[in-house]
């Protein structure tokens, strides 16, 4: 599952045991860059806090399998997965 909402996309997919890829909305990265903090842990914490406030939700622990910046980053992920599958075939 690929999505930009931790609660609407990633949480539901995790509950179904799906592999999850989070592409944070541009404004989240921009706001963190203004604070000079852009690592994935800070981005994830900031994104959760943003969505919790926006949707008035109880804080949940949501951790996607992968965090990407651009949709084009998916190509590397898919190719890597394909290579791993290919090496396991006798």
mmCIF file as gemmi writes it, N, C-alpha and C atoms, coordinates in Angstrom:
data_model
loop_
_atom_site.group_PDB
_atom_site.id
_atom_site.type_symbol
_atom_site.label_atom_id
_atom_site.label_alt_id
_atom_site.label_comp_id
_atom_site.label_asym_id
_atom_site.label_entity_id
_atom_site.label_seq_id
_atom_site.pdbx_PDB_ins_code
_atom_site.Cartn_x
_atom_site.Cartn_y
_atom_site.Cartn_z
_atom_site.occupancy
_atom_site.B_iso_or_equiv
_atom_site.pdbx_formal_charge
_atom_site.auth_seq_id
_atom_site.auth_asym_id
_atom_site.pdbx_PDB_model_num
ATOM 1 N N . UNK Axp A 1 ? 0.857 -1.177 0 1 0 ? 1 A 1
ATOM 2 C CA . UNK Axp A 1 ? 0 0 0 1 0 ? 1 A 1
ATOM 3 C C . UNK Axp A 1 ? 0.893 1.226 0 1 0 ? 1 A 1
ATOM 4 N N . UNK Axp A 2 ? 0.593 2.129 -0.877 1 0 ? 2 A 1
ATOM 5 C CA . UNK Axp A 2 ? 1.321 3.39 -0.956 1 0 ? 2 A 1
ATOM 6 C C . UNK Axp A 2 ? 0.319 4.497 -0.657 1 0 ? 2 A 1
ATOM 7 N N . UNK Axp A 3 ? 0.659 5.364 0.282 1 0 ? 3 A 1
ATOM 8 C CA . UNK Axp A 3 ? -0.27 6.433 0.61 1 0 ? 3 A 1
ATOM 9 C C . UNK Axp A 3 ? 0.415 7.611 1.268 1 0 ? 3 A 1
ATOM 10 N N . UNK Axp A 4 ? -0.342 8.706 1.389 1 0 ? 4 A 1
ATOM 11 C CA . UNK Axp A 4 ? 0.201 9.907 2.015 1 0 ? 4 A 1
ATOM 12 C C . UNK Axp A 4 ? -0.413 10.187 3.376 1 0 ? 4 A 1
ATOM 13 N N . UNK Axp A 5 ? -1.344 9.355 3.817 1 0 ? 5 A 1
ATOM 14 C CA . UNK Axp A 5 ? -1.958 9.528 5.121 1 0 ? 5 A 1
ATOM 15 C C . UNK Axp A 5 ? -1.595 8.343 6.018 1 0 ? 5 A 1
ATOM 16 N N . UNK Axp A 6 ? -0.992 8.649 7.15 1 0 ? 6 A 1
ATOM 17 C CA . UNK Axp A 6 ? -0.608 7.582 8.069 1 0 ? 6 A 1
ATOM 18 C C . UNK Axp A 6 ? -1.827 6.848 8.601 1 0 ? 6 A 1
ATOM 19 N N . UNK Axp A 7 ? -2.869 7.587 8.946 1 0 ? 7 A 1
ATOM 20 C CA . UNK Axp A 7 ? -4.063 6.962 9.523 1 0 ? 7 A 1
ATOM 21 C C . UNK Axp A 7 ? -4.944 6.295 8.472 1 0 ? 7 A 1
ATOM 22 N N . UNK Axp A 8 ? -5.223 6.99 7.398 1 0 ? 8 A 1
ATOM 23 C CA . UNK Axp A 8 ? -6.159 6.472 6.394 1 0 ? 8 A 1
ATOM 24 C C . UNK Axp A 8 ? -5.536 5.394 5.508 1 0 ? 8 A 1
ATOM 25 N N . UNK Axp A 9 ? -4.258 5.498 5.212 1 0 ? 9 A 1
ATOM 26 C CA . UNK Axp A 9 ? -3.628 4.57 4.274 1 0 ? 9 A 1
ATOM 27 C C . UNK Axp A 9 ? -2.756 3.528 4.979 1 0 ? 9 A 1
ATOM 28 N N . UNK Axp A 10 ? -1.813 3.993 5.762 1 0 ? 10 A 1
ATOM 29 C CA . UNK Axp A 10 ? -0.81 3.106 6.325 1 0 ? 10 A 1
ATOM 30 C C . UNK Axp A 10 ? -1.372 2.227 7.454 1 0 ? 10 A 1
ATOM 31 N N . UNK Axp A 11 ? -2.12 2.807 8.372 1 0 ? 11 A 1
ATOM 32 C CA . UNK Axp A 11 ? -2.655 2.043 9.504 1 0 ? 11 A 1
ATOM 33 C C . UNK Axp A 11 ? -3.54 0.883 9.034 1 0 ? 11 A 1
ATOM 34 N N . UNK Axp A 12 ? -4.448 1.162 8.137 1 0 ? 12 A 1
ATOM 35 C CA . UNK Axp A 12 ? -5.34 0.112 7.641 1 0 ? 12 A 1
ATOM 36 C C . UNK Axp A 12 ? -4.593 -0.989 6.919 1 0 ? 12 A 1
ATOM 37 N N . UNK Axp A 13 ? -3.618 -0.612 6.118 1 0 ? 13 A 1
ATOM 38 C CA . UNK Axp A 13 ? -2.828 -1.606 5.387 1 0 ? 13 A 1
ATOM 39 C C . UNK Axp A 13 ? -2.007 -2.463 6.346 1 0 ? 13 A 1
ATOM 40 N N . UNK Axp A 14 ? -1.454 -1.838 7.397 1 0 ? 14 A 1
ATOM 41 C CA . UNK Axp A 14 ? -0.687 -2.6 8.389 1 0 ? 14 A 1
ATOM 42 C C . UNK Axp A 14 ? -1.584 -3.611 9.097 1 0 ? 14 A 1
ATOM 43 N N . UNK Axp A 15 ? -2.827 -3.233 9.361 1 0 ? 15 A 1
ATOM 44 C CA . UNK Axp A 15 ? -3.761 -4.146 10.016 1 0 ? 15 A 1
ATOM 45 C C . UNK Axp A 15 ? -4.079 -5.351 9.13 1 0 ? 15 A 1
ATOM 46 N N . UNK Axp A 16 ? -3.871 -5.203 7.825 1 0 ? 16 A 1
ATOM 47 C CA . UNK Axp A 16 ? -4.082 -6.3 6.877 1 0 ? 16 A 1
ATOM 48 C C . UNK Axp A 16 ? -2.767 -6.995 6.513 1 0 ? 16 A 1
ATOM 49 N N . UNK Axp A 17 ? -1.699 -6.667 7.271 1 0 ? 17 A 1
ATOM 50 C CA . UNK Axp A 17 ? -0.368 -7.253 7.061 1 0 ? 17 A 1
ATOM 51 C C . UNK Axp A 17 ? 0.199 -6.971 5.668 1 0 ? 17 A 1
ATOM 52 N N . UNK Axp A 18 ? -0.11 -5.803 5.142 1 0 ? 18 A 1
ATOM 53 C CA . UNK Axp A 18 ? 0.429 -5.403 3.847 1 0 ? 18 A 1
ATOM 54 C C . UNK Axp A 18 ? 1.738 -4.643 4.047 1 0 ? 18 A 1
ATOM 55 N N . UNK Axp A 19 ? 2.583 -4.664 3.044 1 0 ? 19 A 1
ATOM 56 C CA . UNK Axp A 19 ? 3.784 -3.826 3.038 1 0 ? 19 A 1
ATOM 57 C C . UNK Axp A 19 ? 3.325 -2.401 2.772 1 0 ? 19 A 1
ATOM 58 N N . UNK Axp A 20 ? 3.846 -1.454 3.548 1 0 ? 20 A 1
ATOM 59 C CA . UNK Axp A 20 ? 3.381 -0.077 3.443 1 0 ? 20 A 1
ATOM 60 C C . UNK Axp A 20 ? 4.499 0.87 3.051 1 0 ? 20 A 1
ATOM 61 N N . UNK Axp A 21 ? 4.154 1.815 2.185 1 0 ? 21 A 1
ATOM 62 C CA . UNK Axp A 21 ? 5.068 2.872 1.745 1 0 ? 21 A 1
ATOM 63 C C . UNK Axp A 21 ? 4.366 4.194 1.978 1 0 ? 21 A 1
ATOM 64 N N . UNK Axp A 22 ? 4.994 5.048 2.78 1 0 ? 22 A 1
ATOM 65 C CA . UNK Axp A 22 ? 4.412 6.364 3.079 1 0 ? 22 A 1
ATOM 66 C C . UNK Axp A 22 ? 5.15 7.433 2.3 1 0 ? 22 A 1
ATOM 67 N N . UNK Axp A 23 ? 4.399 8.233 1.56 1 0 ? 23 A 1
ATOM 68 C CA . UNK Axp A 23 ? 4.95 9.397 0.869 1 0 ? 23 A 1
ATOM 69 C C . UNK Axp A 23 ? 4.338 10.627 1.538 1 0 ? 23 A 1
ATOM 70 N N . UNK Axp A 24 ? 5.075 11.211 2.487 1 0 ? 24 A 1
ATOM 71 C CA . UNK Axp A 24 ? 4.532 12.359 3.211 1 0 ? 24 A 1
ATOM 72 C C . UNK Axp A 24 ? 4.182 13.506 2.272 1 0 ? 24 A 1
ATOM 73 N N . UNK Axp A 25 ? 3.173 14.225 2.635 1 0 ? 25 A 1
ATOM 74 C CA . UNK Axp A 25 ? 2.779 15.39 1.847 1 0 ? 25 A 1
ATOM 75 C C . UNK Axp A 25 ? 3.902 16.418 1.87 1 0 ? 25 A 1
ATOM 76 N N . UNK Axp A 26 ? 4.019 17.174 0.801 1 0 ? 26 A 1
ATOM 77 C CA . UNK Axp A 26 ? 5.124 18.121 0.634 1 0 ? 26 A 1
ATOM 78 C C . UNK Axp A 26 ? 5.22 19.13 1.775 1 0 ? 26 A 1
ATOM 79 N N . UNK Axp A 27 ? 4.09 19.578 2.29 1 0 ? 27 A 1
ATOM 80 C CA . UNK Axp A 27 ? 4.144 20.61 3.315 1 0 ? 27 A 1
ATOM 81 C C . UNK Axp A 27 ? 4.79 20.093 4.6 1 0 ? 27 A 1
ATOM 82 N N . UNK Axp A 28 ? 4.685 18.789 4.88 1 0 ? 28 A 1
ATOM 83 C CA . UNK Axp A 28 ? 5.328 18.247 6.075 1 0 ? 28 A 1
ATOM 84 C C . UNK Axp A 28 ? 6.843 18.337 5.971 1 0 ? 28 A 1
ATOM 85 N N . UNK Axp A 29 ? 7.373 17.944 4.822 1 0 ? 29 A 1
ATOM 86 C CA . UNK Axp A 29 ? 8.827 18.05 4.614 1 0 ? 29 A 1
ATOM 87 C C . UNK Axp A 29 ? 9.275 19.51 4.657 1 0 ? 29 A 1
ATOM 88 N N . UNK Axp A 30 ? 8.498 20.389 4.041 1 0 ? 30 A 1
ATOM 89 C CA . UNK Axp A 30 ? 8.866 21.804 4.011 1 0 ? 30 A 1
ATOM 90 C C . UNK Axp A 30 ? 8.894 22.395 5.421 1 0 ? 30 A 1
ATOM 91 N N . UNK Axp A 31 ? 7.909 22.031 6.237 1 0 ? 31 A 1
ATOM 92 C CA . UNK Axp A 31 ? 7.865 22.55 7.602 1 0 ? 31 A 1
ATOM 93 C C . UNK Axp A 31 ? 9.041 22.027 8.423 1 0 ? 31 A 1
ATOM 94 N N . UNK Axp A 32 ? 9.408 20.763 8.226 1 0 ? 32 A 1
ATOM 95 C CA . UNK Axp A 32 ? 10.554 20.215 8.956 1 0 ? 32 A 1
ATOM 96 C C . UNK Axp A 32 ? 11.864 20.805 8.466 1 0 ? 32 A 1
ATOM 97 N N . UNK Axp A 33 ? 11.964 21.053 7.159 1 0 ? 33 A 1
ATOM 98 C CA . UNK Axp A 33 ? 13.176 21.675 6.634 1 0 ? 33 A 1
ATOM 99 C C . UNK Axp A 33 ? 13.36 23.055 7.235 1 0 ? 33 A 1
ATOM 100 N N . UNK Axp A 34 ? 12.27 23.758 7.463 1 0 ? 34 A 1
ATOM 101 C CA . UNK Axp A 34 ? 12.348 25.076 8.091 1 0 ? 34 A 1
ATOM 102 C C . UNK Axp A 34 ? 12.903 24.952 9.512 1 0 ? 34 A 1
ATOM 103 N N . UNK Axp A 35 ? 12.635 23.818 10.165 1 0 ? 35 A 1
ATOM 104 C CA . UNK Axp A 35 ? 13.161 23.572 11.511 1 0 ? 35 A 1
ATOM 105 C C . UNK Axp A 35 ? 14.538 22.903 11.459 1 0 ? 35 A 1
ATOM 106 N N . UNK Axp A 36 ? 15.03 22.67 10.255 1 0 ? 36 A 1
ATOM 107 C CA . UNK Axp A 36 ? 16.329 22.041 9.997 1 0 ? 36 A 1
ATOM 108 C C . UNK Axp A 36 ? 16.398 20.611 10.537 1 0 ? 36 A 1
ATOM 109 N N . UNK Axp A 37 ? 15.287 19.907 10.451 1 0 ? 37 A 1
ATOM 110 C CA . UNK Axp A 37 ? 15.214 18.503 10.853 1 0 ? 37 A 1
ATOM 111 C C . UNK Axp A 37 ? 14.478 17.741 9.763 1 0 ? 37 A 1
ATOM 112 N N . UNK Axp A 38 ? 15.162 16.832 9.078 1 0 ? 38 A 1
ATOM 113 C CA . UNK Axp A 38 ? 14.503 16.149 7.97 1 0 ? 38 A 1
ATOM 114 C C . UNK Axp A 38 ? 14.683 14.627 8.004 1 0 ? 38 A 1
ATOM 115 N N . UNK Axp A 39 ? 15.198 14.051 9.074 1 0 ? 39 A 1
ATOM 116 C CA . UNK Axp A 39 ? 15.372 12.592 9.062 1 0 ? 39 A 1
ATOM 117 C C . UNK Axp A 39 ? 14.01 11.896 9.165 1 0 ? 39 A 1
ATOM 118 N N . UNK Axp A 40 ? 13.968 10.624 8.79 1 0 ? 40 A 1
ATOM 119 C CA . UNK Axp A 40 ? 12.702 9.891 8.718 1 0 ? 40 A 1
ATOM 120 C C . UNK Axp A 40 ? 11.99 9.773 10.06 1 0 ? 40 A 1
ATOM 121 N N . UNK Axp A 41 ? 12.743 9.61 11.142 1 0 ? 41 A 1
ATOM 122 C CA . UNK Axp A 41 ? 12.108 9.499 12.458 1 0 ? 41 A 1
ATOM 123 C C . UNK Axp A 41 ? 11.389 10.791 12.82 1 0 ? 41 A 1
ATOM 124 N N . UNK Axp A 42 ? 12.041 11.919 12.574 1 0 ? 42 A 1
ATOM 125 C CA . UNK Axp A 42 ? 11.42 13.218 12.866 1 0 ? 42 A 1
ATOM 126 C C . UNK Axp A 42 ? 10.223 13.443 11.954 1 0 ? 42 A 1
ATOM 127 N N . UNK Axp A 43 ? 10.353 13.06 10.688 1 0 ? 43 A 1
ATOM 128 C CA . UNK Axp A 43 ? 9.266 13.214 9.727 1 0 ? 43 A 1
ATOM 129 C C . UNK Axp A 43 ? 8.056 12.387 10.142 1 0 ? 43 A 1
ATOM 130 N N . UNK Axp A 44 ? 8.282 11.159 10.569 1 0 ? 44 A 1
ATOM 131 C CA . UNK Axp A 44 ? 7.205 10.282 10.994 1 0 ? 44 A 1
ATOM 132 C C . UNK Axp A 44 ? 6.516 10.839 12.237 1 0 ? 44 A 1
ATOM 133 N N . UNK Axp A 45 ? 7.293 11.269 13.219 1 0 ? 45 A 1
ATOM 134 C CA . UNK Axp A 45 ? 6.715 11.838 14.446 1 0 ? 45 A 1
ATOM 135 C C . UNK Axp A 45 ? 5.917 13.1 14.133 1 0 ? 45 A 1
ATOM 136 N N . UNK Axp A 46 ? 6.448 13.936 13.276 1 0 ? 46 A 1
ATOM 137 C CA . UNK Axp A 46 ? 5.768 15.175 12.903 1 0 ? 46 A 1
ATOM 138 C C . UNK Axp A 46 ? 4.481 14.875 12.143 1 0 ? 46 A 1
ATOM 139 N N . UNK Axp A 47 ? 4.547 13.905 11.215 1 0 ? 47 A 1
ATOM 140 C CA . UNK Axp A 47 ? 3.36 13.518 10.445 1 0 ? 47 A 1
ATOM 141 C C . UNK Axp A 47 ? 2.262 12.956 11.333 1 0 ? 47 A 1
ATOM 142 N N . UNK Axp A 48 ? 2.632 12.13 12.311 1 0 ? 48 A 1
ATOM 143 C CA . UNK Axp A 48 ? 1.64 11.584 13.24 1 0 ? 48 A 1
ATOM 144 C C . UNK Axp A 48 ? 0.996 12.688 14.068 1 0 ? 48 A 1
ATOM 145 N N . UNK Axp A 49 ? 1.818 13.591 14.566 1 0 ? 49 A 1
ATOM 146 C CA . UNK Axp A 49 ? 1.298 14.692 15.371 1 0 ? 49 A 1
ATOM 147 C C . UNK Axp A 49 ? 0.345 15.569 14.545 1 0 ? 49 A 1
ATOM 148 N N . UNK Axp A 50 ? 0.737 15.842 13.31 1 0 ? 50 A 1
ATOM 149 C CA . UNK Axp A 50 ? -0.089 16.648 12.412 1 0 ? 50 A 1
ATOM 150 C C . UNK Axp A 50 ? -1.452 15.991 12.188 1 0 ? 50 A 1
ATOM 151 N N . UNK Axp A 51 ? -1.456 14.692 11.849 1 0 ? 51 A 1
ATOM 152 C CA . UNK Axp A 51 ? -2.719 14.007 11.574 1 0 ? 51 A 1
ATOM 153 C C . UNK Axp A 51 ? -3.56 13.844 12.839 1 0 ? 51 A 1
ATOM 154 N N . UNK Axp A 52 ? -2.921 13.582 13.972 1 0 ? 52 A 1
ATOM 155 C CA . UNK Axp A 52 ? -3.67 13.458 15.225 1 0 ? 52 A 1
ATOM 156 C C . UNK Axp A 52 ? -4.412 14.756 15.544 1 0 ? 52 A 1
ATOM 157 N N . UNK Axp A 53 ? -3.737 15.88 15.368 1 0 ? 53 A 1
ATOM 158 C CA . UNK Axp A 53 ? -4.385 17.172 15.622 1 0 ? 53 A 1
ATOM 159 C C . UNK Axp A 53 ? -5.472 17.449 14.587 1 0 ? 53 A 1
ATOM 160 N N . UNK Axp A 54 ? -5.155 17.206 13.325 1 0 ? 54 A 1
ATOM 161 C CA . UNK Axp A 54 ? -6.09 17.519 12.246 1 0 ? 54 A 1
ATOM 162 C C . UNK Axp A 54 ? -7.386 16.723 12.368 1 0 ? 54 A 1
ATOM 163 N N . UNK Axp A 55 ? -7.272 15.448 12.678 1 0 ? 55 A 1
ATOM 164 C CA . UNK Axp A 55 ? -8.446 14.583 12.717 1 0 ? 55 A 1
ATOM 165 C C . UNK Axp A 55 ? -8.933 14.317 14.139 1 0 ? 55 A 1
ATOM 166 N N . UNK Axp A 56 ? -8.297 14.952 15.119 1 0 ? 56 A 1
ATOM 167 C CA . UNK Axp A 56 ? -8.646 14.79 16.535 1 0 ? 56 A 1
ATOM 168 C C . UNK Axp A 56 ? -8.665 13.311 16.927 1 0 ? 56 A 1
ATOM 169 N N . UNK Axp A 57 ? -7.576 12.65 16.644 1 0 ? 57 A 1
ATOM 170 C CA . UNK Axp A 57 ? -7.458 11.217 16.888 1 0 ? 57 A 1
ATOM 171 C C . UNK Axp A 57 ? -6.618 10.94 18.124 1 0 ? 57 A 1
ATOM 172 N N . UNK Axp A 58 ? -6.831 9.795 18.689 1 0 ? 58 A 1
ATOM 173 C CA . UNK Axp A 58 ? -5.986 9.319 19.777 1 0 ? 58 A 1
ATOM 174 C C . UNK Axp A 58 ? -4.661 8.906 19.151 1 0 ? 58 A 1
ATOM 175 N N . UNK Axp A 59 ? -3.587 9.272 19.823 1 0 ? 59 A 1
ATOM 176 C CA . UNK Axp A 59 ? -2.254 8.954 19.277 1 0 ? 59 A 1
ATOM 177 C C . UNK Axp A 59 ? -2.086 7.45 19.13 1 0 ? 59 A 1
ATOM 178 N N . UNK Axp A 60 ? -1.699 7.04 17.951 1 0 ? 60 A 1
ATOM 179 C CA . UNK Axp A 60 ? -1.443 5.636 17.665 1 0 ? 60 A 1
ATOM 180 C C . UNK Axp A 60 ? -0.014 5.509 17.168 1 0 ? 60 A 1
ATOM 181 N N . UNK Axp A 61 ? 0.559 4.342 17.373 1 0 ? 61 A 1
ATOM 182 C CA . UNK Axp A 61 ? 1.884 4.076 16.835 1 0 ? 61 A 1
ATOM 183 C C . UNK Axp A 61 ? 1.692 3.512 15.432 1 0 ? 61 A 1
ATOM 184 N N . UNK Axp A 62 ? 2.146 4.251 14.455 1 0 ? 62 A 1
ATOM 185 C CA . UNK Axp A 62 ? 2.03 3.827 13.062 1 0 ? 62 A 1
ATOM 186 C C . UNK Axp A 62 ? 3.422 3.939 12.457 1 0 ? 62 A 1
ATOM 187 N N . UNK Axp A 63 ? 3.941 2.842 11.95 1 0 ? 63 A 1
ATOM 188 C CA . UNK Axp A 63 ? 5.274 2.865 11.363 1 0 ? 63 A 1
ATOM 189 C C . UNK Axp A 63 ? 5.223 2.185 10.004 1 0 ? 63 A 1
ATOM 190 N N . UNK Axp A 64 ? 5.349 2.965 8.946 1 0 ? 64 A 1
ATOM 191 C CA . UNK Axp A 64 ? 5.363 2.363 7.607 1 0 ? 64 A 1
ATOM 192 C C . UNK Axp A 64 ? 6.656 1.574 7.4 1 0 ? 64 A 1
ATOM 193 N N . UNK Axp A 65 ? 6.633 0.647 6.457 1 0 ? 65 A 1
ATOM 194 C CA . UNK Axp A 65 ? 7.828 -0.131 6.15 1 0 ? 65 A 1
ATOM 195 C C . UNK Axp A 65 ? 8.887 0.715 5.451 1 0 ? 65 A 1
ATOM 196 N N . UNK Axp A 66 ? 8.427 1.628 4.611 1 0 ? 66 A 1
ATOM 197 C CA . UNK Axp A 66 ? 9.328 2.478 3.839 1 0 ? 66 A 1
ATOM 198 C C . UNK Axp A 66 ? 8.754 3.888 3.787 1 0 ? 66 A 1
ATOM 199 N N . UNK Axp A 67 ? 9.64 4.885 3.828 1 0 ? 67 A 1
ATOM 200 C CA . UNK Axp A 67 ? 9.247 6.281 3.646 1 0 ? 67 A 1
ATOM 201 C C . UNK Axp A 67 ? 9.983 6.794 2.421 1 0 ? 67 A 1
ATOM 202 N N . UNK Axp A 68 ? 9.233 7.37 1.485 1 0 ? 68 A 1
ATOM 203 C CA . UNK Axp A 68 ? 9.851 7.884 0.267 1 0 ? 68 A 1
ATOM 204 C C . UNK Axp A 68 ? 9.598 9.382 0.137 1 0 ? 68 A 1
ATOM 205 N N . UNK Axp A 69 ? 10.426 10.019 -0.672 1 0 ? 69 A 1
ATOM 206 C CA . UNK Axp A 69 ? 10.252 11.446 -0.916 1 0 ? 69 A 1
ATOM 207 C C . UNK Axp A 69 ? 9.533 11.694 -2.235 1 0 ? 69 A 1
ATOM 208 N N . UNK Axp A 70 ? 9.866 10.9 -3.249 1 0 ? 70 A 1
ATOM 209 C CA . UNK Axp A 70 ? 9.286 11.059 -4.584 1 0 ? 70 A 1
ATOM 210 C C . UNK Axp A 70 ? 8.672 9.735 -5.041 1 0 ? 70 A 1
ATOM 211 N N . UNK Axp A 71 ? 7.634 9.793 -5.817 1 0 ? 71 A 1
ATOM 212 C CA . UNK Axp A 71 ? 6.999 8.582 -6.34 1 0 ? 71 A 1
ATOM 213 C C . UNK Axp A 71 ? 8.005 7.767 -7.157 1 0 ? 71 A 1
ATOM 214 N N . UNK Axp A 72 ? 8.931 8.438 -7.823 1 0 ? 72 A 1
ATOM 215 C CA . UNK Axp A 72 ? 9.962 7.753 -8.603 1 0 ? 72 A 1
ATOM 216 C C . UNK Axp A 72 ? 10.847 6.845 -7.764 1 0 ? 72 A 1
ATOM 217 N N . UNK Axp A 73 ? 10.906 7.082 -6.453 1 0 ? 73 A 1
ATOM 218 C CA . UNK Axp A 73 ? 11.694 6.228 -5.56 1 0 ? 73 A 1
ATOM 219 C C . UNK Axp A 73 ? 11.132 4.811 -5.511 1 0 ? 73 A 1
ATOM 220 N N . UNK Axp A 74 ? 9.886 4.646 -5.893 1 0 ? 74 A 1
ATOM 221 C CA . UNK Axp A 74 ? 9.261 3.32 -5.874 1 0 ? 74 A 1
ATOM 222 C C . UNK Axp A 74 ? 9.93 2.355 -6.845 1 0 ? 74 A 1
ATOM 223 N N . UNK Axp A 75 ? 10.468 2.872 -7.935 1 0 ? 75 A 1
ATOM 224 C CA . UNK Axp A 75 ? 11.104 2.007 -8.922 1 0 ? 75 A 1
ATOM 225 C C . UNK Axp A 75 ? 12.252 1.222 -8.292 1 0 ? 75 A 1
ATOM 226 N N . UNK Axp A 76 ? 13.082 1.894 -7.496 1 0 ? 76 A 1
ATOM 227 C CA . UNK Axp A 76 ? 14.189 1.209 -6.829 1 0 ? 76 A 1
ATOM 228 C C . UNK Axp A 76 ? 13.672 0.143 -5.865 1 0 ? 76 A 1
ATOM 229 N N . UNK Axp A 77 ? 12.59 0.448 -5.164 1 0 ? 77 A 1
ATOM 230 C CA . UNK Axp A 77 ? 12.027 -0.491 -4.195 1 0 ? 77 A 1
ATOM 231 C C . UNK Axp A 77 ? 11.486 -1.732 -4.911 1 0 ? 77 A 1
ATOM 232 N N . UNK Axp A 78 ? 10.742 -1.519 -5.982 1 0 ? 78 A 1
ATOM 233 C CA . UNK Axp A 78 ? 10.157 -2.639 -6.728 1 0 ? 78 A 1
ATOM 234 C C . UNK Axp A 78 ? 11.252 -3.479 -7.387 1 0 ? 78 A 1
ATOM 235 N N . UNK Axp A 79 ? 12.243 -2.812 -7.965 1 0 ? 79 A 1
ATOM 236 C CA . UNK Axp A 79 ? 13.338 -3.564 -8.582 1 0 ? 79 A 1
ATOM 237 C C . UNK Axp A 79 ? 14.116 -4.354 -7.542 1 0 ? 79 A 1
ATOM 238 N N . UNK Axp A 80 ? 14.329 -3.782 -6.367 1 0 ? 80 A 1
ATOM 239 C CA . UNK Axp A 80 ? 15.021 -4.49 -5.293 1 0 ? 80 A 1
ATOM 240 C C . UNK Axp A 80 ? 14.245 -5.712 -4.833 1 0 ? 80 A 1
ATOM 241 N N . UNK Axp A 81 ? 12.932 -5.568 -4.729 1 0 ? 81 A 1
ATOM 242 C CA . UNK Axp A 81 ? 12.094 -6.697 -4.331 1 0 ? 81 A 1
ATOM 243 C C . UNK Axp A 81 ? 12.137 -7.784 -5.404 1 0 ? 81 A 1
ATOM 244 N N . UNK Axp A 82 ? 12.111 -7.373 -6.642 1 0 ? 82 A 1
ATOM 245 C CA . UNK Axp A 82 ? 12.184 -8.347 -7.733 1 0 ? 82 A 1
ATOM 246 C C . UNK Axp A 82 ? 13.498 -9.098 -7.73 1 0 ? 82 A 1
ATOM 247 N N . UNK Axp A 83 ? 14.584 -8.397 -7.435 1 0 ? 83 A 1
ATOM 248 C CA . UNK Axp A 83 ? 15.894 -9.06 -7.37 1 0 ? 83 A 1
ATOM 249 C C . UNK Axp A 83 ? 15.949 -10.055 -6.222 1 0 ? 83 A 1
ATOM 250 N N . UNK Axp A 84 ? 15.34 -9.707 -5.084 1 0 ? 84 A 1
ATOM 251 C CA . UNK Axp A 84 ? 15.327 -10.625 -3.948 1 0 ? 84 A 1
ATOM 252 C C . UNK Axp A 84 ? 14.521 -11.878 -4.267 1 0 ? 84 A 1
ATOM 253 N N . UNK Axp A 85 ? 13.403 -11.703 -4.918 1 0 ? 85 A 1
ATOM 254 C CA . UNK Axp A 85 ? 12.577 -12.853 -5.293 1 0 ? 85 A 1
ATOM 255 C C . UNK Axp A 85 ? 13.334 -13.729 -6.299 1 0 ? 85 A 1
ATOM 256 N N . UNK Axp A 86 ? 13.966 -13.075 -7.262 1 0 ? 86 A 1
ATOM 257 C CA . UNK Axp A 86 ? 14.699 -13.803 -8.296 1 0 ? 86 A 1
ATOM 258 C C . UNK Axp A 86 ? 15.839 -14.635 -7.748 1 0 ? 86 A 1
ATOM 259 N N . UNK Axp A 87 ? 16.502 -14.17 -6.677 1 0 ? 87 A 1
ATOM 260 C CA . UNK Axp A 87 ? 17.624 -14.919 -6.118 1 0 ? 87 A 1
ATOM 261 C C . UNK Axp A 87 ? 17.158 -16.128 -5.317 1 0 ? 87 A 1
ATOM 262 N N . UNK Axp A 88 ? 15.887 -16.158 -4.937 1 0 ? 88 A 1
ATOM 263 C CA . UNK Axp A 88 ? 15.385 -17.288 -4.163 1 0 ? 88 A 1
ATOM 264 C C . UNK Axp A 88 ? 14.826 -18.395 -5.041 1 0 ? 88 A 1
ATOM 265 N N . UNK Axp A 89 ? 14.763 -18.169 -6.323 1 0 ? 89 A 1
ATOM 266 C CA . UNK Axp A 89 ? 14.231 -19.193 -7.238 1 0 ? 89 A 1
ATOM 267 C C . UNK Axp A 89 ? 15.36 -20.165 -7.584 1 0 ? 89 A 1
ATOM 268 N N . UNK Axp A 90 ? 15.137 -21.467 -7.395 1 0 ? 90 A 1
ATOM 269 C CA . UNK Axp A 90 ? 16.206 -22.455 -7.686 1 0 ? 90 A 1
ATOM 270 C C . UNK Axp A 90 ? 16.526 -22.536 -9.159 1 0 ? 90 A 1
